[in-house]
Each structure stands twice: as C-alpha cells, then as structure tokens.
Amino acid sequence: MPAHVRKGDTVMVTRGDDKGRVGEVLRVDPKNAQVVVKGINLQTKHLKKTQQAPQGGVIQREAPIHISKVSPVVDGKAVRVGFRIQADGSKARVARHHGKDLKVLNVVAPARGGEKPAKAAAPAKAAAPKAEGKSTKTKKAAK
C-alpha cells in the first residue's frame, strides 16, 4: 500500500508534543509505519569518547514518529492525500480539498481498460439447523 508521505516531502505534525511544527521527511520506514522528520521529535544522545570522536559530548538527533501523526503541507496547510490513476497509467498523489498534485508516482503495471475482473461465485453453504427453545442463559435466569 502506498504511503501518504514520501522522503523529501514537507510535512506538518498533527498530534503530539510537536503539533503544528513543519519539517522535511528525511527517512520513511514503511515496515514499522514510522518517519523521521528534520527538527521534529529531537532526543539527546550522550556520546562516549572514542577514537572516532575523541571529545565525545552530547548531541541532539531526530527520533522516528508514527506516520499517522504527519500530513503533507500544501499552501501552508496540512492536507489529506488521495491517489488518482492518470490517463497514462501513472499514479498521482492528490491533495484532497485542494485538487493539487503533490507528486506523480510510477506504477508497476499500467492501468487496464478500467473494468474489474469478474469474481467467481462462492459455493453455497448449507444452513445449520436452528436450536429450538430458549437459550441456557434464559433458562438459568428463569429458575
């Protein structure tokens, strides 16, 4: 399933401590449904002195946040994203309510004639006989 944000997009955080802040997507992890946004969700990391970093010290780095907490920005506003298949078979992400294309994505196979394949009819299931009388719960309650 395609994600509504991609690397390089400008996004706005819609929930959490950083709500309302805007940044660029540095990395997308679709397996864990997380994104890393520049300048958002900063965490401090204490570096030990090593040969590569002889001074050590404290640095701040971006930590991943859930992909559902960010939305792409169009004209300074966070927008919802829809997908539309173009005439040439490419798939475009479209900002809903604004109708502006964010980016055009390549699809694996071009769209077919527009007809959906016919589904095979499922075999009919035999109906189980219904139990006669009251349920056991109502019998116990009646006593």
C-alpha contacts under 8 A as a table, 3 or more apart, distances in Angstrom:
res1	aa1	res2	aa2	distance
3	A	6	R	6.91
3	A	30	P	7.61
4	H	71	S	7.71
4	H	72	P	7.77
4	H	81	V	6.00
4	H	82	G	7.87
4	H	93	R	7.61
5	V	9	D	6.52
5	V	11	V	7.87
5	V	67	I	7.88
5	V	71	S	7.18
5	V	72	P	6.49
6	R	9	D	5.76
6	R	25	V	7.00
6	R	28	V	6.70
7	K	24	E	7.91
7	K	25	V	5.12
7	K	26	L	5.73
7	K	27	R	5.69
7	K	28	V	6.26
8	G	24	E	5.88
8	G	25	V	5.15
8	G	26	L	6.34
9	D	24	E	5.67
9	D	25	V	5.54
9	D	72	P	6.70
10	T	22	V	6.97
10	T	23	G	5.64
10	T	24	E	4.50
10	T	25	V	6.42
10	T	72	P	5.91
10	T	73	V	5.87
11	V	22	V	5.65
11	V	23	G	5.65
11	V	24	E	6.13
11	V	25	V	6.98
11	V	70	V	6.06
11	V	71	S	5.30
11	V	72	P	4.24
11	V	73	V	5.20
11	V	78	A	7.27
12	M	19	K	7.66
12	M	20	G	6.02
12	M	21	R	5.66
12	M	22	V	4.41
12	M	23	G	6.60
12	M	70	V	5.49
12	M	71	S	5.44
12	M	72	P	6.29
12	M	73	V	6.22
12	M	78	A	6.02
13	V	16	G	7.64
13	V	18	D	6.32
13	V	19	K	4.95
13	V	20	G	5.44
13	V	21	R	5.68
13	V	22	V	6.53
13	V	69	K	5.75
13	V	70	V	4.48
13	V	71	S	6.63
14	T	19	K	5.11
14	T	20	G	6.10
14	T	69	K	5.35
14	T	70	V	5.56
14	T	71	S	6.91
14	T	78	A	7.97
15	R	18	D	7.14
15	R	19	K	4.94
15	R	20	G	7.91
15	R	69	K	5.47
15	R	70	V	7.70
16	G	19	K	5.36
16	G	69	K	7.67
18	D	21	R	5.75
18	D	40	I	6.69
18	D	41	N	6.87
21	R	40	I	7.46
22	V	40	I	7.98
23	G	37	V	5.78
23	G	38	K	5.34
23	G	39	G	6.44
23	G	40	I	6.92
24	E	37	V	5.46
24	E	38	K	5.36
25	V	28	V	7.35
25	V	35	V	6.81
25	V	36	V	5.90
25	V	37	V	4.45
25	V	38	K	6.34
26	L	35	V	7.56
26	L	36	V	5.52
26	L	37	V	5.56
26	L	38	K	6.28
27	R	35	V	5.70
27	R	36	V	5.15
27	R	37	V	7.32
28	V	33	A	7.75
28	V	34	Q	6.13
28	V	35	V	4.49
28	V	36	V	6.52
29	D	32	N	5.75
29	D	33	A	5.74
29	D	34	Q	5.11
29	D	35	V	5.96
30	P	33	A	4.62
30	P	34	Q	6.48
31	K	34	Q	7.93
33	A	66	H	5.98
33	A	67	I	5.47
34	Q	64	P	5.81
34	Q	65	I	5.37
34	Q	66	H	4.41
34	Q	67	I	4.84
35	V	64	P	5.26
35	V	65	I	5.58
35	V	66	H	6.31
35	V	67	I	5.67
36	V	40	I	7.80
36	V	62	E	6.44
36	V	63	A	6.18
36	V	64	P	4.52
36	V	65	I	6.41
37	V	40	I	5.48
37	V	41	N	7.79
37	V	62	E	6.84
37	V	64	P	7.39
38	K	62	E	6.59
39	G	42	L	6.47
39	G	62	E	6.43
40	I	62	E	6.16
40	I	63	A	7.74
41	N	62	E	5.62
41	N	63	A	5.65
41	N	64	P	7.32
41	N	65	I	7.30
42	L	60	Q	6.02
42	L	61	R	5.33
42	L	62	E	4.55
42	L	63	A	6.11
43	Q	60	Q	5.40
43	Q	61	R	5.50
43	Q	62	E	6.26
43	Q	63	A	6.52
44	T	58	V	6.61
44	T	59	I	5.60
44	T	60	Q	4.39
44	T	61	R	6.46
45	K	58	V	5.65
45	K	59	I	5.30
45	K	60	Q	6.06
45	K	61	R	7.30
46	H	56	G	7.65
46	H	57	G	5.89
46	H	58	V	4.47
46	H	59	I	6.47
47	L	56	G	4.92
47	L	57	G	5.21
47	L	58	V	5.92
47	L	59	I	7.42
48	K	53	A	7.95
48	K	56	G	5.00
48	K	57	G	6.94
49	K	53	A	5.88
49	K	54	P	5.14
49	K	55	Q	5.67
49	K	56	G	4.23
49	K	57	G	7.64
50	T	53	A	5.05
50	T	54	P	5.20
50	T	55	Q	7.75
50	T	56	G	6.95
51	Q	54	P	5.36
53	A	56	G	5.46
65	I	69	K	7.22
66	H	69	K	5.68
66	H	70	V	7.71
67	I	70	V	5.81
68	S	71	S	7.64
71	S	78	A	5.46
71	S	79	V	6.09
71	S	80	R	6.69
72	P	78	A	5.59
72	P	79	V	5.87
72	P	80	R	7.38
72	P	81	V	7.80
73	V	76	G	5.78
73	V	77	K	5.23
73	V	78	A	4.50
73	V	79	V	6.06
74	V	77	K	5.47
74	V	78	A	6.47
74	V	79	V	6.65
74	V	95	A	7.67
79	V	95	A	6.02
79	V	96	R	6.65
79	V	97	H	7.86
80	R	95	A	5.88
80	R	96	R	5.52
81	V	93	R	6.37
81	V	94	V	5.64
81	V	95	A	4.75
81	V	96	R	5.62
82	G	93	R	5.73
82	G	94	V	5.09
82	G	95	A	6.23
82	G	96	R	6.11
83	F	91	K	6.62
83	F	92	A	5.66
83	F	93	R	4.69
83	F	94	V	5.82
84	R	91	K	5.71
84	R	92	A	5.28
84	R	93	R	6.49
84	R	94	V	6.83
85	I	89	G	6.06
85	I	90	S	5.79
85	I	91	K	4.44
85	I	92	A	6.22
85	I	111	A	7.54
86	Q	89	G	5.37
86	Q	90	S	5.34
86	Q	91	K	5.96
86	Q	92	A	6.88
87	A	90	S	7.41
88	D	110	P	7.38
89	G	107	V	7.22
89	G	109	A	7.65
89	G	110	P	4.34
89	G	111	A	4.99
90	S	104	V	6.87
90	S	105	L	6.18
90	S	106	N	5.29
90	S	107	V	5.60
90	S	110	P	6.75
90	S	111	A	7.94
91	K	104	V	6.00
91	K	105	L	5.15
91	K	106	N	6.16
91	K	107	V	6.14
92	A	101	D	6.67
92	A	102	L	7.48
92	A	103	K	5.98
92	A	104	V	4.25
92	A	105	L	5.58
93	R	101	D	5.97
93	R	102	L	5.65
93	R	103	K	5.76
93	R	104	V	6.36
93	R	105	L	7.43
94	V	99	G	6.09
94	V	100	K	5.76
94	V	101	D	4.53
94	V	102	L	5.81
94	V	103	K	7.73
95	A	98	H	5.71
95	A	99	G	5.51
95	A	100	K	5.52
95	A	101	D	6.32
95	A	102	L	6.70
96	R	99	G	5.72
96	R	100	K	7.84
101	D	104	V	7.40
107	V	110	P	6.47
111	A	114	G	6.99
112	R	115	E	7.26
134	K	138	T	6.41
134	K	139	K	6.66
135	S	138	T	5.56
135	S	139	K	6.46
136	T	139	K	4.99
136	T	140	K	6.20
137	K	140	K	5.30
137	K	141	A	6.24
138	T	141	A	4.97
138	T	142	A	6.07
139	K	142	A	5.16
139	K	143	K	6.66
140	K	143	K	5.46
